[in-house]
Every structure is written in structure tokens, then in C-alpha cells.
Amino acid sequence: MSLEDKAKATGKNIEGKAQEALGNVTGDPKDKAEGKAKQTEAQARHAAEDVKDEVKKKLD
């Protein structure tokens, strides 16, 4: 996984957690849902990069 892609995915995860927490505090279901969606997107990015890493290892 490239360091830049990993940092972006981690940043998206943190952003999602913060937005979800804000939604919990304010009671806004839209913020909670958007925060969870961002976290899911970050997990998908991490998974895709992990697959790339595994393929690269096998090719090397």
C-alpha cells in the first residue's frame, strides 16, 4: 500500500468517526449516516490496497 493512499484512507476514517460523533451529539441522523459511510469507504480503500500489496508480493 502506498503511504499516500494509506494516509488518505486513514484520514477519511477519522473524518467519518468525527462526523458520526457529531451526529450522536446533535442527534442528527444524516451526520451519523454520512460518518458511517465515510468509515465504510475508508475500510474499502484499505482492503483494495491490501489486495494490491498481496498481488505485488506474489509477483516479486
CHARMM internal coordinates of N, CA and C (Angstrom, degrees):
IC EDIT
DIST 1 N 1 CA 1.4446
DIST 1 CA 1 C 1.5143
ANGL 1 N 1 CA 1 C 107.90
DIST 1 C 2 N 1.3141
ANGL 1 CA 1 C 2 N 114.30
DIHE 1 N 1 CA 1 C 2 N 131.17
DIST 2 N 2 CA 1.4602
ANGL 1 C 2 N 2 CA 115.54
DIHE 1 CA 1 C 2 N 2 CA 178.08
DIST 2 CA 2 C 1.5226
ANGL 2 N 2 CA 2 C 109.19
DIHE 1 C 2 N 2 CA 2 C -69.59
DIST 2 C 3 N 1.2730
ANGL 2 CA 2 C 3 N 114.41
DIHE 2 N 2 CA 2 C 3 N 145.88
DIST 3 N 3 CA 1.4656
ANGL 2 C 3 N 3 CA 120.05
DIHE 2 CA 2 C 3 N 3 CA -178.07
DIST 3 CA 3 C 1.5249
ANGL 3 N 3 CA 3 C 110.86
DIHE 2 C 3 N 3 CA 3 C -60.19
DIST 3 C 4 N 1.3147
ANGL 3 CA 3 C 4 N 116.72
DIHE 3 N 3 CA 3 C 4 N -38.30
DIST 4 N 4 CA 1.4684
ANGL 3 C 4 N 4 CA 120.55
DIHE 3 CA 3 C 4 N 4 CA -179.72
DIST 4 CA 4 C 1.5265
ANGL 4 N 4 CA 4 C 111.32
DIHE 3 C 4 N 4 CA 4 C -65.25
DIST 4 C 5 N 1.3383
ANGL 4 CA 4 C 5 N 117.11
DIHE 4 N 4 CA 4 C 5 N -44.68
DIST 5 N 5 CA 1.4638
ANGL 4 C 5 N 5 CA 120.60
DIHE 4 CA 4 C 5 N 5 CA 179.39
DIST 5 CA 5 C 1.5185
ANGL 5 N 5 CA 5 C 111.23
DIHE 4 C 5 N 5 CA 5 C -64.78
DIST 5 C 6 N 1.3181
ANGL 5 CA 5 C 6 N 115.70
DIHE 5 N 5 CA 5 C 6 N -39.56
DIST 6 N 6 CA 1.4670
ANGL 5 C 6 N 6 CA 120.29
DIHE 5 CA 5 C 6 N 6 CA 179.10
DIST 6 CA 6 C 1.5277
ANGL 6 N 6 CA 6 C 110.32
DIHE 5 C 6 N 6 CA 6 C -63.97
DIST 6 C 7 N 1.3247
ANGL 6 CA 6 C 7 N 116.88
DIHE 6 N 6 CA 6 C 7 N -42.12
DIST 7 N 7 CA 1.4638
ANGL 6 C 7 N 7 CA 121.10
DIHE 6 CA 6 C 7 N 7 CA 179.06
DIST 7 CA 7 C 1.5221
ANGL 7 N 7 CA 7 C 111.14
DIHE 6 C 7 N 7 CA 7 C -64.45
DIST 7 C 8 N 1.3270
ANGL 7 CA 7 C 8 N 116.82
DIHE 7 N 7 CA 7 C 8 N -40.39
DIST 8 N 8 CA 1.4679
ANGL 7 C 8 N 8 CA 120.63
DIHE 7 CA 7 C 8 N 8 CA 178.73
DIST 8 CA 8 C 1.5327
ANGL 8 N 8 CA 8 C 110.90
DIHE 7 C 8 N 8 CA 8 C -63.76
DIST 8 C 9 N 1.3251
ANGL 8 CA 8 C 9 N 116.28
DIHE 8 N 8 CA 8 C 9 N -44.15
DIST 9 N 9 CA 1.4569
ANGL 8 C 9 N 9 CA 120.09
DIHE 8 CA 8 C 9 N 9 CA -179.93
DIST 9 CA 9 C 1.5251
ANGL 9 N 9 CA 9 C 110.98
DIHE 8 C 9 N 9 CA 9 C -65.21
DIST 9 C 10 N 1.3145
ANGL 9 CA 9 C 10 N 116.65
DIHE 9 N 9 CA 9 C 10 N -40.13
DIST 10 N 10 CA 1.4669
ANGL 9 C 10 N 10 CA 120.87
DIHE 9 CA 9 C 10 N 10 CA 177.85
DIST 10 CA 10 C 1.5201
ANGL 10 N 10 CA 10 C 110.45
DIHE 9 C 10 N 10 CA 10 C -65.51
DIST 10 C 11 N 1.3219
ANGL 10 CA 10 C 11 N 116.59
DIHE 10 N 10 CA 10 C 11 N -40.89
DIST 11 N 11 CA 1.4603
ANGL 10 C 11 N 11 CA 120.43
DIHE 10 CA 10 C 11 N 11 CA 177.33
DIST 11 CA 11 C 1.5147
ANGL 11 N 11 CA 11 C 111.97
DIHE 10 C 11 N 11 CA 11 C -62.54
DIST 11 C 12 N 1.3274
ANGL 11 CA 11 C 12 N 117.00
DIHE 11 N 11 CA 11 C 12 N -40.15
DIST 12 N 12 CA 1.4676
ANGL 11 C 12 N 12 CA 121.52
DIHE 11 CA 11 C 12 N 12 CA 178.53
DIST 12 CA 12 C 1.5229
ANGL 12 N 12 CA 12 C 109.83
DIHE 11 C 12 N 12 CA 12 C -65.18
DIST 12 C 13 N 1.3255
ANGL 12 CA 12 C 13 N 117.06
DIHE 12 N 12 CA 12 C 13 N -38.30
DIST 13 N 13 CA 1.4592
ANGL 12 C 13 N 13 CA 120.94
DIHE 12 CA 12 C 13 N 13 CA 178.46
DIST 13 CA 13 C 1.5255
ANGL 13 N 13 CA 13 C 110.78
DIHE 12 C 13 N 13 CA 13 C -64.54
DIST 13 C 14 N 1.3182
ANGL 13 CA 13 C 14 N 116.74
DIHE 13 N 13 CA 13 C 14 N -44.87
DIST 14 N 14 CA 1.4694
ANGL 13 C 14 N 14 CA 120.91
DIHE 13 CA 13 C 14 N 14 CA 179.10
DIST 14 CA 14 C 1.5217
ANGL 14 N 14 CA 14 C 109.92
DIHE 13 C 14 N 14 CA 14 C -63.64
DIST 14 C 15 N 1.3188
ANGL 14 CA 14 C 15 N 116.58
DIHE 14 N 14 CA 14 C 15 N -43.15
DIST 15 N 15 CA 1.4654
ANGL 14 C 15 N 15 CA 121.11
DIHE 14 CA 14 C 15 N 15 CA 178.09
DIST 15 CA 15 C 1.5368
ANGL 15 N 15 CA 15 C 110.27
DIHE 14 C 15 N 15 CA 15 C -58.76
DIST 15 C 16 N 1.3175
ANGL 15 CA 15 C 16 N 115.98
DIHE 15 N 15 CA 15 C 16 N -43.14
DIST 16 N 16 CA 1.4622
ANGL 15 C 16 N 16 CA 120.50
DIHE 15 CA 15 C 16 N 16 CA 179.59
DIST 16 CA 16 C 1.5177
ANGL 16 N 16 CA 16 C 112.33
DIHE 15 C 16 N 16 CA 16 C -65.07
DIST 16 C 17 N 1.3207
ANGL 16 CA 16 C 17 N 116.71
DIHE 16 N 16 CA 16 C 17 N -41.42
DIST 17 N 17 CA 1.4688
ANGL 16 C 17 N 17 CA 120.05
DIHE 16 CA 16 C 17 N 17 CA 178.74
DIST 17 CA 17 C 1.5216
ANGL 17 N 17 CA 17 C 110.94
DIHE 16 C 17 N 17 CA 17 C -63.92
DIST 17 C 18 N 1.3332
ANGL 17 CA 17 C 18 N 116.23
DIHE 17 N 17 CA 17 C 18 N -40.41
DIST 18 N 18 CA 1.4633
ANGL 17 C 18 N 18 CA 120.02
DIHE 17 CA 17 C 18 N 18 CA 179.34
DIST 18 CA 18 C 1.5266
ANGL 18 N 18 CA 18 C 110.71
DIHE 17 C 18 N 18 CA 18 C -65.58
DIST 18 C 19 N 1.3246
ANGL 18 CA 18 C 19 N 116.36
DIHE 18 N 18 CA 18 C 19 N -42.75
DIST 19 N 19 CA 1.4630
ANGL 18 C 19 N 19 CA 119.48
DIHE 18 CA 18 C 19 N 19 CA -179.27
DIST 19 CA 19 C 1.5243
ANGL 19 N 19 CA 19 C 110.57
DIHE 18 C 19 N 19 CA 19 C -67.25
DIST 19 C 20 N 1.3143
ANGL 19 CA 19 C 20 N 117.46
DIHE 19 N 19 CA 19 C 20 N -38.94
DIST 20 N 20 CA 1.4603
ANGL 19 C 20 N 20 CA 120.60
DIHE 19 CA 19 C 20 N 20 CA 177.53
DIST 20 CA 20 C 1.5335
ANGL 20 N 20 CA 20 C 110.08
DIHE 19 C 20 N 20 CA 20 C -63.78
DIST 20 C 21 N 1.3342
ANGL 20 CA 20 C 21 N 116.90
DIHE 20 N 20 CA 20 C 21 N -42.59
DIST 21 N 21 CA 1.4682
ANGL 20 C 21 N 21 CA 120.57
DIHE 20 CA 20 C 21 N 21 CA 178.68
DIST 21 CA 21 C 1.5262
ANGL 21 N 21 CA 21 C 110.73
DIHE 20 C 21 N 21 CA 21 C -63.01
DIST 21 C 22 N 1.3171
ANGL 21 CA 21 C 22 N 116.60
DIHE 21 N 21 CA 21 C 22 N -40.45
DIST 22 N 22 CA 1.4615
ANGL 21 C 22 N 22 CA 120.40
DIHE 21 CA 21 C 22 N 22 CA 177.19
DIST 22 CA 22 C 1.5279
ANGL 22 N 22 CA 22 C 110.21
DIHE 21 C 22 N 22 CA 22 C -61.21
DIST 22 C 23 N 1.3074
ANGL 22 CA 22 C 23 N 115.86
DIHE 22 N 22 CA 22 C 23 N -42.55
DIST 23 N 23 CA 1.4619
ANGL 22 C 23 N 23 CA 120.32
DIHE 22 CA 22 C 23 N 23 CA 177.27
DIST 23 CA 23 C 1.5100
ANGL 23 N 23 CA 23 C 112.30
DIHE 22 C 23 N 23 CA 23 C -62.32
DIST 23 C 24 N 1.3168
ANGL 23 CA 23 C 24 N 116.94
DIHE 23 N 23 CA 23 C 24 N -37.00
DIST 24 N 24 CA 1.4651
ANGL 23 C 24 N 24 CA 120.43
DIHE 23 CA 23 C 24 N 24 CA 177.40
DIST 24 CA 24 C 1.5298
ANGL 24 N 24 CA 24 C 111.03
DIHE 23 C 24 N 24 CA 24 C -66.25
DIST 24 C 25 N 1.3292
ANGL 24 CA 24 C 25 N 116.18
DIHE 24 N 24 CA 24 C 25 N -40.36
DIST 25 N 25 CA 1.4650
ANGL 24 C 25 N 25 CA 120.80
DIHE 24 CA 24 C 25 N 25 CA -178.53
DIST 25 CA 25 C 1.5298
ANGL 25 N 25 CA 25 C 111.06
DIHE 24 C 25 N 25 CA 25 C -69.87
DIST 25 C 26 N 1.3297
ANGL 25 CA 25 C 26 N 115.48
DIHE 25 N 25 CA 25 C 26 N -44.00
DIST 26 N 26 CA 1.4615
ANGL 25 C 26 N 26 CA 119.32
DIHE 25 CA 25 C 26 N 26 CA -176.38
DIST 26 CA 26 C 1.5206
ANGL 26 N 26 CA 26 C 112.79
DIHE 25 C 26 N 26 CA 26 C -86.44
DIST 26 C 27 N 1.3194
ANGL 26 CA 26 C 27 N 116.71
DIHE 26 N 26 CA 26 C 27 N -14.60
DIST 27 N 27 CA 1.4613
ANGL 26 C 27 N 27 CA 120.40
DIHE 26 CA 26 C 27 N 27 CA -178.09
DIST 27 CA 27 C 1.5230
ANGL 27 N 27 CA 27 C 112.31
DIHE 26 C 27 N 27 CA 27 C 79.27
DIST 27 C 28 N 1.3253
ANGL 27 CA 27 C 28 N 117.30
DIHE 27 N 27 CA 27 C 28 N 17.20
DIST 28 N 28 CA 1.4625
ANGL 27 C 28 N 28 CA 121.78
DIHE 27 CA 27 C 28 N 28 CA -178.39
DIST 28 CA 28 C 1.5290
ANGL 28 N 28 CA 28 C 110.15
DIHE 27 C 28 N 28 CA 28 C -88.78
DIST 28 C 29 N 1.3282
ANGL 28 CA 28 C 29 N 117.54
DIHE 28 N 28 CA 28 C 29 N 108.65
DIST 29 N 29 CA 1.4651
ANGL 28 C 29 N 29 CA 119.73
DIHE 28 CA 28 C 29 N 29 CA -178.09
DIST 29 CA 29 C 1.5310
ANGL 29 N 29 CA 29 C 112.90
DIHE 28 C 29 N 29 CA 29 C -66.08
DIST 29 C 30 N 1.3334
ANGL 29 CA 29 C 30 N 117.48
DIHE 29 N 29 CA 29 C 30 N -26.66
DIST 30 N 30 CA 1.4666
ANGL 29 C 30 N 30 CA 120.46
DIHE 29 CA 29 C 30 N 30 CA 178.86
DIST 30 CA 30 C 1.5268
ANGL 30 N 30 CA 30 C 110.18
DIHE 29 C 30 N 30 CA 30 C -65.66
DIST 30 C 31 N 1.3268
ANGL 30 CA 30 C 31 N 116.92
DIHE 30 N 30 CA 30 C 31 N -44.91
DIST 31 N 31 CA 1.4690
ANGL 30 C 31 N 31 CA 119.94
DIHE 30 CA 30 C 31 N 31 CA 178.37
DIST 31 CA 31 C 1.5201
ANGL 31 N 31 CA 31 C 110.82
DIHE 30 C 31 N 31 CA 31 C -63.70
DIST 31 C 32 N 1.3255
ANGL 31 CA 31 C 32 N 117.35
DIHE 31 N 31 CA 31 C 32 N -41.47
DIST 32 N 32 CA 1.4632
ANGL 31 C 32 N 32 CA 120.22
DIHE 31 CA 31 C 32 N 32 CA 178.98
DIST 32 CA 32 C 1.5213
ANGL 32 N 32 CA 32 C 110.61
DIHE 31 C 32 N 32 CA 32 C -60.84
DIST 32 C 33 N 1.3348
ANGL 32 CA 32 C 33 N 116.51
DIHE 32 N 32 CA 32 C 33 N -45.66
DIST 33 N 33 CA 1.4667
ANGL 32 C 33 N 33 CA 120.75
DIHE 32 CA 32 C 33 N 33 CA -178.21
DIST 33 CA 33 C 1.5260
ANGL 33 N 33 CA 33 C 111.11
DIHE 32 C 33 N 33 CA 33 C -65.79
DIST 33 C 34 N 1.3296
ANGL 33 CA 33 C 34 N 117.09
DIHE 33 N 33 CA 33 C 34 N -43.09
DIST 34 N 34 CA 1.4619
ANGL 33 C 34 N 34 CA 120.12
DIHE 33 CA 33 C 34 N 34 CA 179.14
DIST 34 CA 34 C 1.5240
ANGL 34 N 34 CA 34 C 111.22
DIHE 33 C 34 N 34 CA 34 C -64.97
DIST 34 C 35 N 1.3243
ANGL 34 CA 34 C 35 N 116.59
DIHE 34 N 34 CA 34 C 35 N -37.62
DIST 35 N 35 CA 1.4623
ANGL 34 C 35 N 35 CA 120.38
DIHE 34 CA 34 C 35 N 35 CA 177.82
DIST 35 CA 35 C 1.5166
ANGL 35 N 35 CA 35 C 111.79
DIHE 34 C 35 N 35 CA 35 C -64.12
DIST 35 C 36 N 1.3174
ANGL 35 CA 35 C 36 N 116.26
DIHE 35 N 35 CA 35 C 36 N -42.97
DIST 36 N 36 CA 1.4632
ANGL 35 C 36 N 36 CA 119.71
DIHE 35 CA 35 C 36 N 36 CA 178.42
DIST 36 CA 36 C 1.5217
ANGL 36 N 36 CA 36 C 110.87
DIHE 35 C 36 N 36 CA 36 C -65.90
DIST 36 C 37 N 1.3370
ANGL 36 CA 36 C 37 N 116.63
DIHE 36 N 36 CA 36 C 37 N -37.56
DIST 37 N 37 CA 1.4627
ANGL 36 C 37 N 37 CA 120.34
DIHE 36 CA 36 C 37 N 37 CA 178.85
DIST 37 CA 37 C 1.5336
ANGL 37 N 37 CA 37 C 110.82
DIHE 36 C 37 N 37 CA 37 C -63.74
DIST 37 C 38 N 1.3197
ANGL 37 CA 37 C 38 N 117.22
DIHE 37 N 37 CA 37 C 38 N -40.34
DIST 38 N 38 CA 1.4619
ANGL 37 C 38 N 38 CA 120.67
DIHE 37 CA 37 C 38 N 38 CA 178.54
DIST 38 CA 38 C 1.5280
ANGL 38 N 38 CA 38 C 110.81
DIHE 37 C 38 N 38 CA 38 C -64.63
DIST 38 C 39 N 1.3186
ANGL 38 CA 38 C 39 N 116.31
DIHE 38 N 38 CA 38 C 39 N -37.95
DIST 39 N 39 CA 1.4631
ANGL 38 C 39 N 39 CA 119.94
DIHE 38 CA 38 C 39 N 39 CA 178.56
DIST 39 CA 39 C 1.5282
ANGL 39 N 39 CA 39 C 110.39
DIHE 38 C 39 N 39 CA 39 C -66.18
DIST 39 C 40 N 1.3265
ANGL 39 CA 39 C 40 N 116.37
DIHE 39 N 39 CA 39 C 40 N -39.75
DIST 40 N 40 CA 1.4639
ANGL 39 C 40 N 40 CA 120.79
DIHE 39 CA 39 C 40 N 40 CA 178.35
DIST 40 CA 40 C 1.5253
ANGL 40 N 40 CA 40 C 110.56
DIHE 39 C 40 N 40 CA 40 C -64.99
DIST 40 C 41 N 1.3320
ANGL 40 CA 40 C 41 N 116.08
DIHE 40 N 40 CA 40 C 41 N -40.81
DIST 41 N 41 CA 1.4658
ANGL 40 C 41 N 41 CA 120.48
DIHE 40 CA 40 C 41 N 41 CA 177.22
DIST 41 CA 41 C 1.5279
ANGL 41 N 41 CA 41 C 110.52
DIHE 40 C 41 N 41 CA 41 C -61.05
DIST 41 C 42 N 1.3192
ANGL 41 CA 41 C 42 N 116.78
DIHE 41 N 41 CA 41 C 42 N -42.23
DIST 42 N 42 CA 1.4612
ANGL 41 C 42 N 42 CA 121.08
DIHE 41 CA 41 C 42 N 42 CA 179.58
DIST 42 CA 42 C 1.5264
ANGL 42 N 42 CA 42 C 110.61
DIHE 41 C 42 N 42 CA 42 C -63.39
DIST 42 C 43 N 1.3183
ANGL 42 CA 42 C 43 N 116.63
DIHE 42 N 42 CA 42 C 43 N -41.14
DIST 43 N 43 CA 1.4640
ANGL 42 C 43 N 43 CA 119.78
DIHE 42 CA 42 C 43 N 43 CA 178.62
DIST 43 CA 43 C 1.5217
ANGL 43 N 43 CA 43 C 110.83
DIHE 42 C 43 N 43 CA 43 C -63.84
DIST 43 C 44 N 1.3276
ANGL 43 CA 43 C 44 N 116.96
DIHE 43 N 43 CA 43 C 44 N -38.90
DIST 44 N 44 CA 1.4611
ANGL 43 C 44 N 44 CA 120.47
DIHE 43 CA 43 C 44 N 44 CA 178.87
DIST 44 CA 44 C 1.5290
ANGL 44 N 44 CA 44 C 110.63
DIHE 43 C 44 N 44 CA 44 C -65.80
DIST 44 C 45 N 1.3312
ANGL 44 CA 44 C 45 N 116.23
DIHE 44 N 44 CA 44 C 45 N -39.62
DIST 45 N 45 CA 1.4654
ANGL 44 C 45 N 45 CA 119.58
DIHE 44 CA 44 C 45 N 45 CA 177.64
DIST 45 CA 45 C 1.5305
ANGL 45 N 45 CA 45 C 110.96
DIHE 44 C 45 N 45 CA 45 C -62.70
DIST 45 C 46 N 1.3248
ANGL 45 CA 45 C 46 N 115.84
DIHE 45 N 45 CA 45 C 46 N -43.46
DIST 46 N 46 CA 1.4728
ANGL 45 C 46 N 46 CA 119.67
DIHE 45 CA 45 C 46 N 46 CA 178.50
DIST 46 CA 46 C 1.5343
ANGL 46 N 46 CA 46 C 110.09
DIHE 45 C 46 N 46 CA 46 C -61.90
DIST 46 C 47 N 1.3248
ANGL 46 CA 46 C 47 N 116.71
DIHE 46 N 46 CA 46 C 47 N -43.11
DIST 47 N 47 CA 1.4636
ANGL 46 C 47 N 47 CA 120.28
DIHE 46 CA 46 C 47 N 47 CA -179.52
DIST 47 CA 47 C 1.5269
ANGL 47 N 47 CA 47 C 110.93
DIHE 46 C 47 N 47 CA 47 C -62.92
DIST 47 C 48 N 1.3207
ANGL 47 CA 47 C 48 N 117.41
DIHE 47 N 47 CA 47 C 48 N -42.45
DIST 48 N 48 CA 1.4635
ANGL 47 C 48 N 48 CA 120.72
DIHE 47 CA 47 C 48 N 48 CA 179.28
DIST 48 CA 48 C 1.5207
ANGL 48 N 48 CA 48 C 111.04
DIHE 47 C 48 N 48 CA 48 C -63.23
DIST 48 C 49 N 1.3103
ANGL 48 CA 48 C 49 N 116.94
DIHE 48 N 48 CA 48 C 49 N -41.35
DIST 49 N 49 CA 1.4600
ANGL 48 C 49 N 49 CA 120.41
DIHE 48 CA 48 C 49 N 49 CA 179.31
DIST 49 CA 49 C 1.5285
ANGL 49 N 49 CA 49 C 110.91
DIHE 48 C 49 N 49 CA 49 C -68.15
DIST 49 C 50 N 1.3252
ANGL 49 CA 49 C 50 N 117.18
DIHE 49 N 49 CA 49 C 50 N -34.78
DIST 50 N 50 CA 1.4634
ANGL 49 C 50 N 50 CA 120.30
DIHE 49 CA 49 C 50 N 50 CA 176.83
DIST 50 CA 50 C 1.5296
ANGL 50 N 50 CA 50 C 110.66
DIHE 49 C 50 N 50 CA 50 C -63.49
DIST 50 C 51 N 1.3360
ANGL 50 CA 50 C 51 N 115.67
DIHE 50 N 50 CA 50 C 51 N -40.12
DIST 51 N 51 CA 1.4686
ANGL 50 C 51 N 51 CA 119.62
DIHE 50 CA 50 C 51 N 51 CA 177.98
DIST 51 CA 51 C 1.5278
ANGL 51 N 51 CA 51 C 109.50
DIHE 50 C 51 N 51 CA 51 C -63.86
DIST 51 C 52 N 1.3279
ANGL 51 CA 51 C 52 N 116.97
DIHE 51 N 51 CA 51 C 52 N -43.80
DIST 52 N 52 CA 1.4684
ANGL 51 C 52 N 52 CA 120.15
DIHE 51 CA 51 C 52 N 52 CA 177.94
DIST 52 CA 52 C 1.5284
ANGL 52 N 52 CA 52 C 110.76
DIHE 51 C 52 N 52 CA 52 C -58.70
DIST 52 C 53 N 1.3394
ANGL 52 CA 52 C 53 N 116.15
DIHE 52 N 52 CA 52 C 53 N -42.50
DIST 53 N 53 CA 1.4597
ANGL 52 C 53 N 53 CA 119.97
DIHE 52 CA 52 C 53 N 53 CA 179.34
DIST 53 CA 53 C 1.5254
ANGL 53 N 53 CA 53 C 111.54
DIHE 52 C 53 N 53 CA 53 C -61.24
DIST 53 C 54 N 1.3150
ANGL 53 CA 53 C 54 N 116.65
DIHE 53 N 53 CA 53 C 54 N -43.44
DIST 54 N 54 CA 1.4674
ANGL 53 C 54 N 54 CA 121.09
DIHE 53 CA 53 C 54 N 54 CA -179.29
DIST 54 CA 54 C 1.5276
ANGL 54 N 54 CA 54 C 110.98
DIHE 53 C 54 N 54 CA 54 C -64.42
DIST 54 C 55 N 1.3235
ANGL 54 CA 54 C 55 N 116.55
DIHE 54 N 54 CA 54 C 55 N -42.69
DIST 55 N 55 CA 1.4666
ANGL 54 C 55 N 55 CA 120.08
DIHE 54 CA 54 C 55 N 55 CA 179.19
DIST 55 CA 55 C 1.5273
ANGL 55 N 55 CA 55 C 109.24
DIHE 54 C 55 N 55 CA 55 C -63.58
DIST 55 C 56 N 1.3181
ANGL 55 CA 55 C 56 N 116.41
DIHE 55 N 55 CA 55 C 56 N -43.38
DIST 56 N 56 CA 1.4751
ANGL 55 C 56 N 56 CA 119.90
DIHE 55 CA 55 C 56 N 56 CA -179.71
DIST 56 CA 56 C 1.5303
ANGL 56 N 56 CA 56 C 110.73
DIHE 55 C 56 N 56 CA 56 C -61.94
DIST 56 C 57 N 1.3430
ANGL 56 CA 56 C 57 N 116.62
DIHE 56 N 56 CA 56 C 57 N -41.76
DIST 57 N 57 CA 1.4689
ANGL 56 C 57 N 57 CA 120.11
DIHE 56 CA 56 C 57 N 57 CA 179.54
DIST 57 CA 57 C 1.5431
ANGL 57 N 57 CA 57 C 110.45
DIHE 56 C 57 N 57 CA 57 C -60.76
DIST 57 C 58 N 1.3336
ANGL 57 CA 57 C 58 N 115.88
DIHE 57 N 57 CA 57 C 58 N -40.94
DIST 58 N 58 CA 1.4608
ANGL 57 C 58 N 58 CA 118.95
DIHE 57 CA 57 C 58 N 58 CA -177.42
DIST 58 CA 58 C 1.5273
ANGL 58 N 58 CA 58 C 111.55
DIHE 57 C 58 N 58 CA 58 C -71.34
DIST 58 C 59 N 1.3209
ANGL 58 CA 58 C 59 N 116.45
DIHE 58 N 58 CA 58 C 59 N -29.44
DIST 59 N 59 CA 1.4600
ANGL 58 C 59 N 59 CA 119.69
DIHE 58 CA 58 C 59 N 59 CA 179.47
DIST 59 CA 59 C 1.5175
ANGL 59 N 59 CA 59 C 111.92
DIHE 58 C 59 N 59 CA 59 C -78.46
DIST 59 C 60 N 1.3324
ANGL 59 CA 59 C 60 N 116.67
DIHE 59 N 59 CA 59 C 60 N -24.79
DIST 60 N 60 CA 1.4739
ANGL 59 C 60 N 60 CA 120.51
DIHE 59 CA 59 C 60 N 60 CA -178.71
DIST 60 CA 60 C 1.4855
ANGL 60 N 60 CA 60 C 111.40
DIHE 59 C 60 N 60 CA 60 C -80.12
END
COOR INIT
IC SEED 1 N 1 CA 1 C
IC BUILD
